């Protein structure tokens, strides 16, 4: 039996890894549109500095998956203590925001504490993300940080997003809020407190580690953009930019909104086509800025809710070690989300880079633009799944349809779920087990 996996990112590579010892599968073909596999887990190089598509780190509550990632990387791996900050009115607040309230100006502390202790929303059922924030944290924490930051990263009003992203966030005890306000910084999200990261090669080192463990029956085809899939009496016929492939079974990890369009079925329900066209997602621009001085200290990422700053987050790449550092300088990676045809999308790379440099000056990470040594900016069409109010209904329709076609969907954009790397790998493991048991 021949399996073909559409797309060559982490979800495809990890699925092939888990499927390779299945005795019922003779060959597995991976079709990747780009010149190299990896998807948004690729790593790029500028003047010797390696950088990812955002600050990918290796951590998980799932010990089995965490051990797998760390064992694959082996000696090319290093442990770090997470040091993330929120920049609020030029003050550094430890992440998560509610655990370090004493760093705020006095009037903001009073607003956050009072509205948390006397919260008129806490007994309502939360129907959307904004209602969840108000119910869980009160007006102060919501309006000062959570609402503006989420509007900035999602480019979507949180009152039109459901609670899938946030429903697992616990409501902090009143005692913790009071301790936080009085000056006791509380460590939150303990499973994220320590993480590992490759000593060299960036996140793509994990992709390469997976590939190094694949057996010969797995074939990776690059520069093979999937253009059309047709169901046949024997399986599937796949037309790509590099030729034709035939498959007994397929798994799609390519963005499901695109997959619906290229999957040819005369009986494809119109509601499935409509659901796919209504899926929401963000693109991202990642801008590298190497500067002459280091004003960030021993910190890794900084989130910024201020809408006058173009980027929602910057990461100090030097934090990851010697292979991500140039002596006498600091290198930052800024992230800017956008949607097709919005103002960020319509801005040129030069304009976005200039806005990033302006932002670094506003937050005090450079004295002037003369401090910049070099920059690099790349755009990626698919970055974040947006859980709008219709997401679950739309995806259930699409999943049920492809299940009826005996096609599996996998990965962040293949299944259109917001999954971190560990969750993607675990999804692949579960899918491989399901395939093996059928």
C-alpha positions, 0 to 999 in steps of 0.5 A: 500500500502506498501512502502520500502525504501532502505538504512537508512540514513538521506534521508530515515529517513526524507522521512519516516517522510514526508510520514508517514501521507499519508493515502494511505500508510499502511506500510513503511519499511526501510532496513539498512545494518548497525547495526544502521541507520544514514548513514554518519550522524552517530556519534561515540565515542572515550574516551568520545569524540563524532565525526561525519563523517566530520564537519556536521553543521545545517544551511540553506537558506531554512527557513522551513527546518532550522526551522524543524531541529532546532525544532526537536532538541529542547533544545538539540541545540546550536547556534554558530558563524562560525569561519573557517580559511584557513591555508596558509603559516602558516597564518590564512586567514578567509574563504572565501579566497577572503574576507581576502586577506590582511592576505597573504604575500605581493607578494601573495596579489599583484598577487591576486589583479592584476590578478583579476583586469586584468583578460584575462579569464573573458569574456569566457564561463566556461565549467569546474570548473577550467575555472570557477575559472579563469573566476571568480577570476583570476589566483592569487586566483585560483592558490594560493588556489582554484586550489590546494585545489580542487585538494586535496579534490576531488582527481580529476583535476578540468579541468575534473569537470563540473560547477555544484558545483560552478556555484552559487558562485558570482563574487566578486565586484572589490571594495570588492577585493580591500577592502579585500587586504587593510585589511578589512575582509568581511563576506561572505556567510551570510546564513552560518555565524551562525549555530546550532549543538546538545549540545550532541550526535553529528549529529546523534542526528538529526537522532534520533530526526526524528526517535522519531517522526515516527509513528508505521507504519514505521519499521526500519530493521537494519543489512539488506543489500540489495542484490537483487531487482526483479520486479514482477507482484505485485511490488518488491521482495527484497532479503536482508542479513536478509531475504526477503521483498515484496513491492508495491513501492520502493525508493532507497537511496543506492548508485545508482552505486550499485543499478544498479548492484543489480536491476534485469531486463533482459531489463536493457539498457547497456548504463545505466550499463555503466553510473553507472560504470562511476560515480565518487565519493570519500571515506574518512578517518576521524582521531581523534587526542586528544592533550595536548595543544590548538593552534587553538584558538576560531576557528572551521575548518581549510582548507589546500591547501598545498599538503605536508599536508595529510589532506584537513581540520581539525575541532576543536571539542571543539568548539562545547561545553563541551560535545565535550571537555576533560579538559586540551586538544584539539581534532581535526578531520582530513579528508583525501579523497581517491579513490579506489586503490589510495595511500591513499586507499592502506595506512594502518590506522596506516600510515594515522594516522602518516601522520595526526600527521606529518601534525599537527606538520607542521602547528604548532598545536602540538610541537611534536608527544609526544603531542598526547594523543590518536587517532581514525581513521575510513573509509567511502566508500561514502563521496563526489559525484564528478561532472565530465564532464559526471556526468549530462549525466550519471545521466540523463540516470539512472534517466530516466531508473528508472523512467520508472521502477516506482522507485524513487531515493533519497539522496546524493548517491541515486540520486548521487548529492552533497547535504548538510543535509538541501538539502537532507531533502528538497529533501525528502519533495519534493519527499513525496509531489510528491508521495502523489499527484500521 
